[in-house]
Amino acid sequence: MSEWIGVAIALISSCLGGTAAAITRYLAGNADPITLAILRWVIGFLCVLPAALLLHAKWPGRDDSLAVAALGFAFFGVFFVLYNTAISYTTAARASLALATLPLSTMVVGAALRVEPLTPRKSIGVVIAVFGVGAALASGLSAAPAGAWRGELIMAAAVLCMAFYNVLSRPLIRRSSALGFLTVGMGTGAVALVVVGLFTGSVATLRDFAAPQWIAGLYLGVAGGALAFILWVLALERASPTRVANTMTINPVAAGLLATQLVGEPITPNLVVGLIAVFAGIWIATSDA
């Protein structure tokens, strides 16, 4: 029962993540990737820290602190700069379709780290999903923004980063708490981003934001940042990394629907076919023979 509760929590998190992709695409014309990451994680951290203190979250132990901070820097810093860069090149739906291969990357990383074995059936599922996504993105390239392929390649690198985060997080969460783990990691990433932003001028960009951009930014930080990732680590605490990552297939659906309204991005047939391929590959990889 705990596994399925974890999956349900992860589904809500993935829906919020999909809407955050559309919001990021909306803001991409007004801010660079570092500014967007600062906005999301500084606001997110300011929401998460009081919750952790009020709920007396158990913090990572001394032996785990460095590992938790390193994962936080890699995920909330490096991953989201790559993520925001990817979305600046392509559409929210295409970027989220590439991100939907996360369960498959998580399987491969889990097998490489000997956490979850990569069986022949899982391997077939990985090949089907990756081939389907690749074909869908390639067939729709003529209708995509110029240079969209760069965004999808960058997103592939970002997905690999998140796969390592998923696999390596679970034992650290279990030795502390979901909220304590998240707060330390998110805080590390937020501080690193602010330091980089001060040197690059990315922080100064926020002064030019008008009310609509600030409203979108607050949603990005509160819902797409704090709430989405509180739910994500709660899910990782209760379910296997692969099952949690499987819920990312809902991400491009939420991203595409909201991006259609915000920035007029079309949901094309090739993206639907690619999403079906991802569903099929994940079903084959995670179901019993």
Secondary structure, 3 states (H helix, E strand, C coil): CHHHHHHHHHHHHHHHHHHHHHHHHHHCCCCCHHHHHHHHHHHHHHHHHHHHHHCCCCCCCHHHHHHHHHHHHHHHHHHHHHHHHHHHHCCHHHHHHHHCCHHHHHHHHHHHCCCCCCCHHHHHHHHHHHHHHHHHHHHCHHHCCCCHHHHHHHHHHHHHHHHHHHHHHHHHHHHCCHHHHHHHHHHHHHHHHHHHHHHHCCHHHHHHCCHHHHHHHHHHHHHHHHHHHHHHHHHHHHCCHHHHHHHHHHHHHHHHHHHHHHCCCCCCHHHHHHHHHHHHHHHHHHCCC
